[in-house]
Every structure is written in structure tokens, then in C-alpha cells.
Amino acid sequence: MCELCNTINNTNRLIKQTKHSFCIICLDPLKLWHVMVLPKRHVTQTNMSDMSAEESKDIITLLDEIQEVIENLTDESAVILKNNGKHITQAHLHFHIFPSKWYLRNLIGNYENIPERQSISEDKYIEMRDIIQSKITNK
């Protein structure tokens, strides 16, 4: 069993569990109220399509509930993130939720040292759309 699968047994960190998901306080949180929401079943980090429709609905419902609670506890908005690819540190699907004073564009812009908004041409929109659409597979 992976480290994150086992966290459901840590009653000091466990906030809530549902039929298919659970929420825990993040180990070594970035800031107060930093939590994680995970499926109970071991699902690979990068592929949510491995979840059933019932599991997906369950985790989204729990994410919404926890987001609302965090926003009511703080004067900040909650940010929900899922690491992928090179950013994964655990091979178990999980979402981070934490309060932030910054909106997402500002948060990422400051972190990546890039402008919050970049104007692009209509041709670039079409090019990006076409490339992404060509990579989408119908499963």
C-alpha cells in the first residue's frame, strides 16, 4: 500500500471520508488550512480516467464541500490544484486545496515570473485549439 493510501488511518489528519474519497490535512502544509482530497482506492496520480463515474462524482462533491469550508474559515479564496507529470511526488491521485490571497493568474504569474495576461492573435487561438483537439482521444 502506498503512503497516501495509508493516510486514511491517521486520525490526527483525517478530516472526512465518504464512500470513495477522503480529506486529510497535508503533511508539512504550505500554510494553515492546506488539505488534500484523495480517492480511497489507489488511482495513479496522472490519470483520473481510471476512476469510475461514481468515484469521480464523489471526489468532486468532497472537493466542493472542503473548498467552501476553507473559504468560510478564512478571508481568502481556496485554490484547488492537481500535480501531474514532472510535478508528482506521490503516485496516488490527490488534489491540494489551500486558501490564497491571490487569484490564480496572479499566483502563477508571480511564481513563474510571467505576465498575468498575454495577448495572442486569433490565429494563435485557432492554432492552439487545433493542436489540442488533434491530441484528444475519444475513449
C-alpha positions as CSV (number, residue, x, y, z in Angstrom):
1,M,0.0,0.0,0.0
2,C,1.3,3.5,-0.9
3,E,2.0,6.2,1.7
4,L,-1.1,8.2,0.7
5,C,-3.3,5.1,0.8
6,N,-2.3,4.7,4.4
7,T,-3.1,8.3,5.4
8,I,-6.7,7.4,5.8
9,N,-5.7,5.7,9.0
10,N,-4.1,8.8,10.5
11,T,-6.9,10.1,12.7
12,N,-4.9,13.2,13.6
13,R,-5.0,14.3,10.0
14,L,-8.2,12.7,8.7
15,I,-11.0,15.3,8.2
16,K,-13.7,13.5,6.4
17,Q,-14.3,10.3,4.4
18,T,-17.0,9.4,2.0
19,K,-17.8,6.2,0.2
20,H,-15.0,6.7,-2.3
21,S,-12.9,9.6,-1.1
22,F,-11.3,11.2,1.9
23,C,-9.8,14.5,3.0
24,I,-6.7,14.9,5.2
25,I,-4.6,17.8,6.4
26,C,-1.5,18.0,4.2
27,L,1.7,16.7,5.8
28,D,4.0,19.7,6.2
29,P,1.4,22.1,4.9
30,L,2.3,25.2,2.8
31,K,0.1,27.3,5.2
32,L,-2.8,26.8,7.6
33,W,-5.8,25.1,6.1
34,H,-3.8,23.3,3.4
35,V,-5.5,20.0,2.9
36,M,-5.6,17.1,0.3
37,V,-8.6,15.2,-1.1
38,L,-7.9,11.7,-2.4
39,P,-9.8,8.7,-3.7
40,K,-9.8,5.8,-1.3
41,R,-8.9,3.4,-4.0
42,H,-5.3,3.7,-5.2
43,V,-5.6,5.6,-8.5
44,T,-2.5,6.7,-10.4
45,Q,-1.6,10.3,-10.0
46,T,-2.0,11.4,-13.6
47,N,-5.0,9.6,-14.8
48,M,-8.4,10.4,-13.5
49,S,-10.0,8.3,-16.2
50,D,-9.1,5.3,-14.1
51,M,-11.9,6.3,-11.7
52,S,-15.5,5.2,-12.2
53,A,-18.2,7.8,-12.7
54,E,-19.4,7.2,-9.1
55,E,-15.8,7.8,-7.8
56,S,-15.4,10.9,-9.8
57,K,-18.7,12.4,-8.7
58,D,-17.8,11.5,-5.1
59,I,-14.4,13.2,-5.2
60,I,-15.7,16.4,-6.9
61,T,-18.5,16.7,-4.3
62,L,-16.0,16.4,-1.5
63,L,-13.7,18.9,-3.2
64,D,-16.6,21.4,-3.4
65,E,-17.5,20.9,0.2
66,I,-14.0,21.3,1.5
67,Q,-13.4,24.3,-0.7
68,E,-16.5,26.0,0.8
69,V,-15.4,25.2,4.4
70,I,-11.9,26.6,3.8
71,E,-13.3,29.8,2.3
72,N,-15.6,30.2,5.2
73,L,-12.7,29.7,7.7
74,T,-10.5,32.4,6.0
75,D,-10.9,35.7,4.3
76,E,-9.2,34.1,1.2
77,S,-10.4,32.1,-1.7
78,A,-9.5,28.4,-2.0
79,V,-7.2,27.2,-4.8
80,I,-7.5,23.6,-5.9
81,L,-4.5,22.0,-7.7
82,K,-3.6,18.6,-9.0
83,N,0.0,17.8,-9.8
84,N,0.9,16.0,-13.0
85,G,3.9,14.7,-14.9
86,K,7.2,16.1,-13.6
87,H,5.4,17.6,-10.6
88,I,4.2,14.4,-9.0
89,T,5.7,13.5,-5.6
90,Q,3.2,10.7,-4.8
91,A,1.9,8.0,-7.2
92,H,-1.6,8.4,-5.9
93,L,-4.1,10.8,-7.3
94,H,-4.7,13.7,-5.0
95,F,-5.8,17.3,-5.0
96,H,-4.4,20.1,-2.9
97,I,-6.7,22.8,-1.5
98,F,-5.4,25.8,0.2
99,P,-6.5,29.4,0.8
100,S,-4.8,32.1,-1.1
101,K,-5.0,35.9,-1.2
102,W,-4.0,35.8,-4.8
103,Y,-6.2,34.8,-7.7
104,L,-4.8,32.1,-9.9
105,R,-3.4,34.3,-12.7
106,N,-1.6,36.4,-10.1
107,L,-0.4,33.3,-8.1
108,I,1.1,31.6,-11.2
109,G,2.3,34.8,-12.7
110,N,4.3,35.7,-9.6
111,Y,5.6,32.2,-9.2
112,E,6.6,31.7,-12.8
113,N,7.7,35.4,-13.2
114,I,5.4,35.9,-16.2
115,P,2.8,38.4,-17.0
116,E,-0.7,37.6,-15.7
117,R,-2.2,38.1,-19.2
118,Q,-0.7,37.6,-22.6
119,S,-2.5,38.9,-25.7
120,I,-2.4,36.4,-28.6
121,S,-3.7,36.6,-32.1
122,E,-6.9,34.9,-33.4
123,D,-4.6,32.7,-35.5
124,K,-2.8,31.6,-32.3
125,Y,-6.1,30.8,-30.6
126,I,-7.0,28.7,-33.7
127,E,-3.6,27.0,-33.8
128,M,-3.7,26.1,-30.1
129,R,-7.3,24.8,-30.4
130,D,-6.4,22.7,-33.4
131,I,-3.3,21.2,-31.8
132,I,-5.2,20.3,-28.6
133,Q,-8.2,18.9,-30.4
134,S,-5.8,16.7,-32.5
135,K,-4.4,15.2,-29.3
136,I,-7.8,14.4,-27.7
137,T,-8.7,10.8,-28.0
138,N,-12.2,9.5,-27.9
139,K,-12.4,6.8,-25.2
